[in-house]
Amino acid sequence: MSKKVFIKTYGCQMNVYDSNRMANVLKPVGYEVSDSAEDADLVILNTCHIREKAAEKVYSEIGRLKLTKMEKAATGKDMFIAVAGCVAQAEGAEMMKRAPAVDLVLGPQTYHRLPDMLSEAQAQRDAGRSSSRVMDTEFPIDTKFDSLPTESDFDRPAQFLTIQEGCDKFCAFCVVPYTRGAEYSRSVADVVAEAERMAAKGVVEITLLGQNVNAYHGAKDGENTQDATANLGELIRAIDGVEGISRIRYTTSHPRDMDDDLINAHRDIAACMPYLHLPVQSGSDAILEAMNRKHTREDYFQVIERLRAARPDLALSSDFIVGFPGETDQDFEDTLDLVRRVKFAQAYSFKYSPRPGTPASVIEEQVPEDVKSERLTRLQALLDQQQQEFNQSTLGMEMDILLEREGKLEGQLLGRSPYLQAVHVDLSGADNALDEGKDQAYNGYMGKLVRVKIVEAGPRSLKGVLISA
């Protein structure tokens, strides 16, 4: 009899990929994915440590799951609670003390060991021990990618593919080097093989993932020497040769690693989408130095200039941190100036919040909360204006849209533009558009690239009509 696992994913795209692979790891030992915790024999919280109070949200969820676990136990049913990801890595020992309901704690580098950890916990429980708890937050010598099953299920035509993990940059605000470890890149052959398996299952678009993805340096041809590694531009060219993969994206990048090969890939490879997320964090040289970003605002402008020369239709996205310790009014004005000069199609902006263990958390010049809030409001107003202007600029354009799921309205599918915009496509007038039945699959369109004319542009999404499949 099969068991059921419910996985709740917090945070970044890499956690989404990791959650899917945990489901794959558990499938051979009899676990099927469940849509609810109440119906599950195993619940996994795959956590993120980037945002403020991330850990507290996890503990609140554990409190709710504890009640479910107790209710199941009262009826003679077992339930295991596992915490995975970056909060587990950063606070594993503390979590084991603070949350007795948690049975397993595993870091992001060890989820391939999940079946063995479950077996150990089950053996302890079967032996009648009052505590059946297992923790593994090591950074193992063996890579988890070598231990993952090759078979995977994909429910959408656009999927994530992790190619690189960890970071050696040590930005002053960031916990990634401490929770994900040093940079590690998968080999070209390994990545291409996974892309081929995805394409065989109907995947059309792949987003290559890494904490510092454009620092990719995977081994070529199975070799593992420093002079036999490929950069991200070379990897994109290799994936471009995979039949069935029509779109390639990557995230998240660092300005310091935008080399000529990668920029030329945007120029030469049609599958390389004209959209790039390139976090800058601040427009102030003083703050960039305090953040240990190791680039200046002028460096960023020069990278953008090179990118736009190679790909004039490139749309840009970025990340911004407002109120970093020591940020003055002029520092913030420099950020606004950078935004006005670059012009972003989309961006993410946040108030600085201290992450325990990072250098920035102990800086004394913390910016008052009300000042951070006021600055964030101003920045987001400017970024929202730019996003709406970019969306408006697509009115009347014809573009290829990858249709991924049903929309909210009858006769409508939702997809993504080359610029990663959400596009609601009206198919009500298309021949054989709608199948009979509750699920309403759209004949010949779901999961496909279709030609669409944009007829309406809102602040967060577009609307279009089908021109041709």
Secondary structure as GFF3:
##gff-version 3
##sequence-region A 1 469
A	DSSP	beta_strand	3	9	.	.	.	ID=ss1
A	DSSP	alpha_helix	13	26	.	.	.	ID=ss2
A	DSSP	three_ten_helix	27	29	.	.	.	ID=ss3
A	DSSP	beta_strand	31	33	.	.	.	ID=ss4
A	DSSP	beta_strand	42	47	.	.	.	ID=ss5
A	DSSP	alpha_helix	54	74	.	.	.	ID=ss6
A	DSSP	beta_strand	80	85	.	.	.	ID=ss7
A	DSSP	alpha_helix	86	98	.	.	.	ID=ss8
A	DSSP	beta_strand	104	106	.	.	.	ID=ss9
A	DSSP	three_ten_helix	111	113	.	.	.	ID=ss10
A	DSSP	alpha_helix	114	126	.	.	.	ID=ss11
A	DSSP	beta_strand	134	136	.	.	.	ID=ss12
A	DSSP	three_ten_helix	144	147	.	.	.	ID=ss13
A	DSSP	beta_strand	158	162	.	.	.	ID=ss14
A	DSSP	beta_strand	164	165	.	.	.	ID=ss15
A	DSSP	alpha_helix	176	179	.	.	.	ID=ss16
A	DSSP	beta_strand	184	185	.	.	.	ID=ss17
A	DSSP	alpha_helix	188	200	.	.	.	ID=ss18
A	DSSP	beta_strand	205	209	.	.	.	ID=ss19
A	DSSP	three_ten_helix	213	215	.	.	.	ID=ss20
A	DSSP	beta_strand	218	219	.	.	.	ID=ss21
A	DSSP	three_ten_helix	226	228	.	.	.	ID=ss22
A	DSSP	beta_strand	229	230	.	.	.	ID=ss23
A	DSSP	alpha_helix	232	240	.	.	.	ID=ss24
A	DSSP	beta_strand	247	251	.	.	.	ID=ss25
A	DSSP	three_ten_helix	255	257	.	.	.	ID=ss26
A	DSSP	alpha_helix	260	268	.	.	.	ID=ss27
A	DSSP	beta_strand	275	277	.	.	.	ID=ss28
A	DSSP	alpha_helix	285	290	.	.	.	ID=ss29
A	DSSP	alpha_helix	297	310	.	.	.	ID=ss30
A	DSSP	beta_strand	315	322	.	.	.	ID=ss31
A	DSSP	alpha_helix	329	342	.	.	.	ID=ss32
A	DSSP	beta_strand	346	351	.	.	.	ID=ss33
A	DSSP	three_ten_helix	359	362	.	.	.	ID=ss34
A	DSSP	alpha_helix	369	393	.	.	.	ID=ss35
A	DSSP	beta_strand	398	406	.	.	.	ID=ss36
A	DSSP	beta_strand	412	416	.	.	.	ID=ss37
A	DSSP	beta_strand	422	426	.	.	.	ID=ss38
A	DSSP	beta_strand	449	457	.	.	.	ID=ss39
A	DSSP	beta_strand	461	468	.	.	.	ID=ss40
###
